[in-house]
Amino acid sequence: MAHEVNLTLHTKLVQRKDVEVEVRKDGDLLGDLLISQGTVDWRPKNAQRKYKMSWTKFSELMVEHGKREEG
């Protein structure tokens, strides 16, 4: 059940090139998280298309459905 997260950084400031985060569970690829200035995108394994969400919507989703960390 361990998740492995691999991060590819091209720069400290996200401008023209997305930050790519590869997410694996038990060695199997779940998908890639693509972080850009305007959106956060999820590309599932073997998918040709990605799911796109604005940062505002992502914030709302996390507050509504994320588990709040205490402390």
N, C-alpha and C positions, 0 to 999 in steps of 0.2 A: 503493500500500500504506500510505499514511499514515492514521493513526487520528486522529480529531478527537473530543475529549471536552469537552462543555459541561456546566457545573455550575450548578445552581440552588440557592442557599442562602437559606433563609428565616430562619435563625438560626444561631448558633455552636454551640448545644447542641441535639442532636436530641431532641425531646420528642414532641409530638403530630403534627408534620408531617414526612414523610419528606424526606430530601435526595435530589434527583433528578439523576442523571448521564446525559446523553444521549451515546451512543457511536455514532460514524459511522466508516466505512471508505471512503476514496475518495469521500466526499460522500454515500454511501448509509447510511441508518440501519440499524445492527445491532440496536439495542434500547435499553432504559432500565434502568439500575441504580438500585434504590431502597434507600436506606440508612435503617434505623430503629434504635431502641434494641434491639429483640429479634431482628431478622432482617436479612439482606441478600437482596434479591429481584432477579430478572432477568426483564424483560418483553421478549421478542423482538419485532422489528418485526411489525406487523399481528396480533399475538396478543391475544386477549381475556383470557387467563389468564397469570399470572406463575409463575415457579419460585421457591420460598421455601427458605431455608436458615438455620439458626441460626448465630450467630457462632462457636460452638464447632466445629460441623461445617465451617464455612468455614475456620477456622484449620487444622483437620486436613487438609482438601483442599489448601490452599496449601502446607503443609509437605510433603505427600506428592507433589504433582504440580507445584508451582511451581518455577521455576528459581531457585536460590539465587544471590544476588548476592554477589560477592566484594568484600571491602574494607570 
